[in-house]
Amino acid sequence: MENSNIYVAFLILLIIVFVGIIFDVIGVAVTSANEKPFHSMAARKVPGGLEAIQLLRNAERVSSICNDVIGDICGVVSGSASAIISAQILQNFQFSWPDIVQLMMSALVAGLTVGGKAIGKTFAINSCTEIVSGVGRMLYAFGHIPDMFQKK
């Protein structure tokens, strides 16, 4: 972050905040989804059906990892990134009010994080089946990457 320009650093900051929001959405969706549709998917051998059931059966762990561990890490890292960006702004633009720049960056990061997570939670509760299904398909795809490279 210190070696990149302000625009790249800001893009990295937005990605970190976005990752925190995405994992928060996944954690909420897993805790609020119903297992029944996924049994049907698994019975029809739909890719990701079994993985989705595993997610739902481990909802406590998945939610804890997604919401608490990854969410907290993203929060700490985004706070550090905003401090670095504030320092870059102060260094490059020579403001007379350094505290205002730091306050604005902190407010921006907090607003994006809190607002994004609030919108994300509403989305996660209303679309939990689709979200868990999508995550299940992604896990299925990641689990079958070695199969793509094997000769048949």
N, C-alpha and C positions, 0 to 999 in steps of 0.2 A: 504494500500500500504506500509506503513512504517513497518508493522509487518510481511509482507510476504517476501520471499526471492526474489532475483533479477529476477529469471526466471519467477516466478508467476507474479510479478509486471510488467514485460515486456509483458507477455501474456495479462494481463488486459489492458495495454496501447494499444496493437494491437487491442483488441476487441473494445475499445472505438473509435479508429480511424476508424475501419471497420464499426461500427454503424453509425458514421457520414457520411461515404461514401455511405452506403446503403440508408440512408434517403435523401441524396442529389440526388441519382439516382431516387428515388421515386418522389421527388419534380419536377425534370426535366421531367420525363416521364409523369406525370399528366398534366403538362403545354403544352406538345407537342403532346399528343395523340388526336385522332379523336374520337368523341362520337358514330359515326355510327355503328361500329362493336359491340359495347356493347348493343345497342338497339336490335340487332339481338339475342345476347346472352340472354338478359332479356326476350325477347319474347319466346324463346325456354326454358325458365326457367333454364338456366345454372347457377349453384351456383356461386355467385359472380358478376353476370351481373348487378343487380340493385345497388350493392355496388360500382361497377366501375363507373356507371353513376353518382352516388352521388359524388364520388371523382372528376370526371371531371367537374361536375356542380359547384363544390366548389374549382376549381383549384387554385384560388388566395390564399385562406385560407390554403389549403393543402400544396401548395408550400411554403408559408410563414412559416408554422409550421415546415415542413420537412427541408427546406433549411436554414432558418434563426434561428428559435428557437432551434431545436434539433442540427443543424449544429454548431451553436455558443456555445451551452452548451458542445458538444463533443470537440470543439476546446479549450475551457477554461479548461475542465477537463483533456484533454490529455496534455496540457501545464503544468498543476500542477503535473500530474503523471510523466511526463518526468523530472521535477525538483526533485521530490522525488527519482526517479531512479538514477538521477545524484548524489544526495547526498549519496545514498546507495553505488554506485560505488566508490565514493571518500572515503567513510568510510571503505569499505571492501578492497580496493586495494591500498590505499595510493599513489595516483598519485602525481607527483610534479607539475602538471599543471592542477589545478582544473577548470580553465576557459575553457580549451580545452574539458574536459568531458562534461560540461554543453553546450558548443557550439555544440558538436557532437550530443548530445541528442536532442537539439532544431532543428538542421538541419535534423536529422532522422525523427522526428515527422512532421516537416513542409514538407519534401520531400514526405513522405508517404501520408500525407493528400492532398497536392496539386496534386501530381501525381495520386493518387487514384481517386480523384474527377474529374480530367481531363479525365481519362480513363472512369470513370463511366458516365460522361455526354455524351460522344460519344456513349456509349452503350445504355444509356437511350433514346437518340434521335432516334437511329436506331431500338430499340426494345421496343418502348413505349407501343404498344398495349399489348405485352406479359407481360410486367412489371405491367401495370395497371390491367390486367386480374388476374395476380397472387396475387396482393395486394387485389383486390376485393374478390378473393376466400378465402384469409386469413381472411379478415374482416367478410365474411359470416360464416366461421368456428368459429371464436371467438364469433360471435353473436348467434350461435346455440349450444354452449357448455352446457348451462342449459338443452337444449332439450335431450342431451345424458343421463342425469341423471334422467330424469322423466320416470316413468313407463307408458307403453302404455296400 
